Each structure stands twice: as C-alpha cells, then as structure tokens.
Amino acid sequence: MSLVRAVKNFVKLASTPKDLWRSCLYIGDFKVGTLVGTDKYGNRYYENNDENFGRERWIDYAKGDYDASQIPPEWHGWIHKSSERAPNNYEFTVHKWNAQDYYPNYTGTDKAYKSYSTTKPKISAWEPEVKPRV
C-alpha cells in the first residue's frame, strides 16, 4: 500500500478508529468502498471501482481467521467476477447436490485427514538384544 493512497483512503474513511485498526490488521490496507451485501455467516462484501484491477472487491470476514472456504457459493461468483450481479440483487438457487454448509479447511492442523495403511510393513525396526551384566 502506498502512503499517498493510504492517506487518501484514511481521509475518506468515515468510521471508528476500531474499524480502521481492524481493516488495517485483517485486510492490510485502509480500504474504502460501498457495502454490497452480507451473507448468512456475517461476512460483509465491499466494492470500490476506483481501485486497481483485482483489488476492487473484497471481504470483511466475520470471524478473525480468514479462510477462503468461508465464502458461500452464491457469493463466490461475485467475488471472483464470474457474475456482475451480487446475490442479494437476484434470486440465487443452489442445486441439491451443491447445497453443503460451510466447514473449515483443516489442512495443516491437528484435525487434518491422515490416511493409514492396513498392510504389514516389509521392513521391521531392529531390536537389540541386551544380555544381563555379570
């Protein structure tokens, strides 16, 4: 973020210092935009067409951790510019086979899936024989 852009957005940003600090911590920038909508998880979606390409749409996640799997399917198309209309402006239907609720991505955590083998290992560890001392 450039200093000039940060000061310009800081002056435009009409919010509390708490919101400003949260924006700087979680987004890494003083972002200014219009609120487009909110999803069922509490994530807020913003847009500012004056920003550079690729930076004009962003999410303010409801939870402190940001995980891309928290984006519901109806908002996924909008945030990735597959659709110009936000899902709160039209009726969006999710097919039965796609209607899964959000669950977090556990990759790299203790809850991650760990496969196991049911076959006996071909190599066994060496067990030294210890004779009693006399």
Secondary structure per residue as TSV (DSSP state, phi and psi in degrees):
chain	resnum	aa	ss	phi	psi
A	1	M	-	360.0	131.6
A	2	S	-	-82.6	155.2
A	3	L	H	-66.5	-40.0
A	4	V	H	-64.3	-44.9
A	5	R	H	-65.6	-38.5
A	6	A	H	-64.7	-42.7
A	7	V	H	-67.3	-40.6
A	8	K	H	-61.8	-45.2
A	9	N	H	-71.9	-31.2
A	10	F	H	-64.3	-40.0
A	11	V	H	-68.9	-39.7
A	12	K	H	-70.2	-30.5
A	13	L	-	-70.6	111.6
A	14	A	-	-104.9	76.8
A	15	S	S	-144.9	-178.8
A	16	T	-	-76.8	158.4
A	17	P	H	-60.4	-29.2
A	18	K	H	-64.6	-44.6
A	19	D	H	-66.3	-37.1
A	20	L	H	-63.7	-44.6
A	21	W	H	-65.8	-40.9
A	22	R	H	-64.1	-41.6
A	23	S	H	-61.8	-41.5
A	24	C	H	-67.8	-37.7
A	25	L	H	-73.5	-48.3
A	26	Y	H	-85.8	-37.0
A	27	I	T	-95.1	-27.1
A	28	G	S	83.8	19.3
A	29	D	S	-162.6	157.9
A	30	F	-	-89.0	90.9
A	31	K	-	-91.3	137.0
A	32	V	-	-124.1	129.4
A	33	G	-	-168.8	176.8
A	34	T	E	-94.5	140.4
A	35	L	E	-73.9	119.0
A	36	V	E	-88.5	-39.5
A	37	G	E	178.7	176.8
A	38	T	E	-132.6	140.2
A	39	D	-	-94.8	-176.9
A	40	K	T	-70.8	-14.4
A	41	Y	T	-93.1	-6.1
A	42	G	S	96.9	1.0
A	43	N	-	-69.4	137.9
A	44	R	E	-107.7	137.2
A	45	Y	E	-112.2	130.3
A	46	Y	E	-122.3	158.5
A	47	E	E	-145.9	140.1
A	48	N	-	-146.2	107.7
A	49	N	T	-77.2	-5.1
A	50	D	T	-82.2	-10.3
A	51	E	S	-75.1	169.1
A	52	N	-	-67.9	160.3
A	53	F	T	-61.7	132.1
A	54	G	T	92.3	-8.7
A	55	R	-	-117.5	4.2
A	56	E	S	-84.8	-12.7
A	57	R	E	-125.5	133.6
A	58	W	E	-150.0	168.2
A	59	I	E	-119.5	137.9
A	60	D	E	-106.5	100.7
A	61	Y	-	-67.4	144.2
A	62	A	S	-71.2	-39.8
A	63	K	S	-88.7	161.5
A	64	G	S	-68.4	-31.8
A	65	D	S	-86.6	139.0
A	66	Y	-	-109.4	119.4
A	67	D	-	-129.5	127.1
A	68	A	G	-63.5	-19.2
A	69	S	G	-76.3	-2.7
A	70	Q	G	-80.6	-6.8
A	71	I	S	-82.8	119.9
A	72	P	-	-68.9	158.5
A	73	P	H	-60.2	-31.9
A	74	E	H	-68.9	-28.5
A	75	W	H	-91.6	-16.4
A	76	H	H	-60.3	-43.6
A	77	G	H	-64.6	-35.4
A	78	W	H	-72.3	-44.6
A	79	I	H	-68.3	-27.1
A	80	H	T	-99.3	12.2
A	81	K	T	62.7	28.7
A	82	S	S	-80.6	-21.4
A	83	S	-	-135.7	138.0
A	84	E	S	-85.3	-21.3
A	85	R	S	-92.4	132.5
A	86	A	-	-74.3	147.4
A	87	P	G	-64.6	-16.8
A	88	N	G	-80.0	-7.4
A	89	N	G	-95.1	-6.8
A	90	Y	S	-152.6	166.4
A	91	E	-	-78.7	123.0
A	92	F	-	-114.6	127.6
A	93	T	-	-114.0	137.7
A	94	V	-	-106.4	129.4
A	95	H	-	-64.6	154.0
A	96	K	G	-57.8	-38.7
A	97	W	G	-75.3	-13.3
A	98	N	G	-103.9	-4.3
A	99	A	-	-81.6	66.7
A	100	Q	-	-100.4	141.9
A	101	D	-	-79.5	161.7
A	102	Y	-	-66.0	135.8
A	103	Y	-	-137.7	142.7
A	104	P	-	-69.4	158.3
A	105	N	-	-84.4	114.1
A	106	Y	-	-92.2	7.6
A	107	T	T	-59.4	130.4
A	108	G	T	83.9	7.4
A	109	T	S	-115.6	177.7
A	110	D	T	-69.5	-21.7
A	111	K	T	-89.0	4.2
A	112	A	S	-66.3	152.6
A	113	Y	-	-67.9	132.6
A	114	K	-	-124.3	120.0
A	115	S	-	-78.5	158.9
A	116	Y	-	-137.4	158.6
A	117	S	-	-107.7	139.4
A	118	T	-	-99.0	-0.9
A	119	T	S	-89.9	151.1
A	120	K	-	-74.6	135.7
A	121	P	-	-66.2	145.4
A	122	K	S	-79.1	-23.9
A	123	I	S	-114.0	132.0
A	124	S	-	-111.4	150.1
A	125	A	-	-71.5	148.6
A	126	W	-	-77.2	128.7
A	127	E	-	-111.2	109.4
A	128	P	-	-70.7	144.6
A	129	E	-	-91.0	126.6
A	130	V	-	-108.0	122.3
A	131	K	-	-93.9	141.7
A	132	P	-	-65.5	146.5
A	133	R	-	-80.2	147.8
A	134	V	-	-105.9	360.0
